[in-house]
Every structure is written in C-alpha cells, then in structure tokens.
Amino acid sequence: MLTAIYQALCACLGLSPSSDAASTLIRQAYDEPENAPRPPRSADVIYYTAEPDGAGEEPPPAYAAENPSSSSHTPTVTSFSAYRLLITCYGPNAESNARKIRALLYIDGANFPRGILRKSGLYPVPNPPEVLLLHEPEGSLWRRRADLTIQLHLLEIQTHPNRRNAVTVAPAITIHTNR
C-alpha cells in the first residue's frame, strides 16, 4: 500500500519514483517523529503515512451472488476498509506541494495518481479538506509546514478456500391452514 502511495505522490509532483529527487523529497513518516532527523529549513520534504481510520464510514460488505447455472460456488465477500493518508510537507514550498497533491491526486489514468492507487486497490475519497498551514517551532526559528489528510478506501476481497454446492432450486414449503 505504501509503495503505491509513494508512486502516486511522485506522479502528482511530476517525478520518477526511482529518481534521487523523488527519494530526497518524498519520505515515509517516522514511527517516532520526536526522534526523526530534521532536514534543513531551506529543504523541501514531504512525509506520508497511512493509518486505519476507525471513525471513517465504511460501505457495507457486498456478497457475491451465486450463479444458478453452476453446480458449485466459491463464497466471496467484497468490502472496503477506511484509511487516512496523512501528508506533512515542510520547507519553503510546503504549501504549494500540498495544494498540488490535493488537486492532482484525483486524476485518473494509467500513469496518473488515481490510476496508480486504484491498481493497488486504494480509492481516494473525493473532496478532501483544505490544506492546513502551520508554523512549527524549530529552535529559535519557525519552520513552514502544510498538513493534508485524505480519506482512502482499501478494497478487500475475501474468498472462502472451499467451494460449496450451489442452490439451484429454492426450497419451498407449503403451509395449509384450516379455517
């Protein structure tokens, strides 16, 4: 999932995922941000991570219909899990990088950001909130920061390992009442 997000962010910014410029600019967020190394204030850096969103509204699961013409069926359930993509941009171009990502992430196509995400089963939810602009203290100076949160749905298809016989004719019960 994080590899697809990295590739989509590179596509938003017009960078090749294998280039040094992309790996210098776009980085996976540290698990412990307090201990993370700080790049110079003049350097642009984008940190990203995805975390489950327990408060997100998930669509109900969809169960695959049985094909009455087949003699057996593999039970399949399709569902979506809600995630939040957290993007934090630092540096002189923090705001423009965040706004560019927010605007371009939804362009669909083979090598465009949304197409890259969809290929890995990630679907960005439209209309993300505006970019949040902050100034973060660093020593006696201020560091420019722009935060962006994007809701994602991760497609999950679960199939049961065993096939089962399909119901070809619905069972019927006749109830007689004497009145």
Secondary structure as UniProt FT lines:
FT   HELIX           2..13
FT   TURN            17..18
FT   HELIX           20..25
FT   STRAND          26..28
FT   HELIX           33..35
FT   TURN            41..42
FT   STRAND          45..52
FT   TURN            54..55
FT   STRAND          62..63
FT   TURN            68..69
FT   STRAND          72..73
FT   STRAND          76..90
FT   TURN            92..93
FT   HELIX           94..104
FT   TURN            105..106
FT   TURN            110..111
FT   HELIX           113..119
FT   TURN            120..121
FT   STRAND          122..124
FT   STRAND          132..138
FT   TURN            139..140
FT   STRAND          141..159
FT   STRAND          164..165
//
